[in-house]
Structures are given as structure tokens and as C-alpha cells.
């Protein structure tokens, strides 16, 4: 049975992922035993477990404004922490799967493929792209640019003029292990729709708001990705 270390097991996605059966031995280390900002703890845990894979889901995400108010924490967790993970994975030749975000794309024309240029739309996305840069230096790796959220949709308001590819955590939780032997970059998400249309599926009381009116005319409204690669892989599994 192959072994996986999963960082961020106590987070929103990790809590959902744990519910699904699989054919791997998965370890969800506590921060005191595996601190991504401390190389010694990472290496010590690797020596003990000798993992075949590491799924790096641990990150600083919400609230989004924390990446503006506390850039030091954002950098330490999302960039330096990921760099530390890459260093140790490369030493042990462990396959690394990194959770990134669709927000690394400019969001102005939509239907972005994995080969398209990136231009992060906020500091959170910049921090995740910083992690991507380290991961791409390591050949035995996979980057997932993901558009997902909790079910039901957690906010009371949703943009009716922003197009995205949202899926709920449960969908990726069921499909994640089908992807881990791939390499390179894969866009992960669902069908193209407005955030409001997606949110209404799980929250009938959701209210419409306009990103253009609230955030200005320059806010990127077409944040969709091309999912041909992702869907093709799933069809083969």
C-alpha cells in the first residue's frame, strides 16, 4: 500500500477528503509534528514515514484581505512553506501534488488553458503562484489550479457578473486520487457559470450582487479555465 502525507488535513477540504475510502495509507500530520515553515520537522516526519506522495493542501487562504494586511504571514505560509516542502520532496524523490488556484490567471478573457500566461488577480493568488514557481523546479510534481468551495455556498451574496468553474469540495475529494500520478499542471473545476448560478444550487436564498459595480470596471469578470485536460483524465479512470 503506497503512503501519502497530506498537509492541511484539518482544513476545509482536508476534512471532506478524509471521509472518502481509498487504497492508500494516508497520514495527516499535526502542525507540531510537521510544520511546513520548519525544515527539520518535515524531514523528521519523512524519515519516519518514507512517503510515496505528498499532497500539499495546507495554505493561508481566507479571509482574502489577510494577504494584504499580513503579507509576512502569507509569504511564510504559502511561499516559504511550499519551498520547504519542495526541498524535502526532492531529497526523498517523493511525488508532490500542490494545490494552487484559478486566480493565478488574469481573468479577463476566460477559458484559460494550462499553457496560458498567468497574471495573479490578488495577493492570495500571488502567494500561490510563488509556491508554484518552486514546485515547477521539481520534475516529480503536479500542480492543480483549482476552483472550489464549501457546500453549501458560505456567503449570503454572490456575483452575477463573474464567470468561474466552481465545484464543491466533495467532487474533488472523490477524484483527487485519480490525478496523483499525473505531472505538470492541471486545471480543476466544473462547468462555466456565474458565481450566482453556482451558489443558487445549494442556497436558494442567495442574493445577486455586481462585481463591476462594487469592485470597479477593471475587476476581472471572465475567470473560467479550459478543463479539457482534467475531464479527459477522469474519463480514462
BELFEN-V174402 format. One record per helix or strand of 2 or more residues. SS is the DSSP state (@ for helix, = for strand). FROM is the first residue (numbers start at 0). TO is the last residue. Records with the same first field share a line. If there is no record, write none. Layout:
SS: FROM-TO + FROM-TO
//
This chain:
=: 2-6 + 24-26 + 52-55 + 94-100 + 140-145 + 147-148 + 156-158 + 162-163 + 166-167 + 183-187 + 192-193 + 206-208
@: 11-16 + 38-48 + 65-68 + 70-91 + 101-103 + 122-135 + 168-177 + 194-199 + 210-214 + 227-235
//
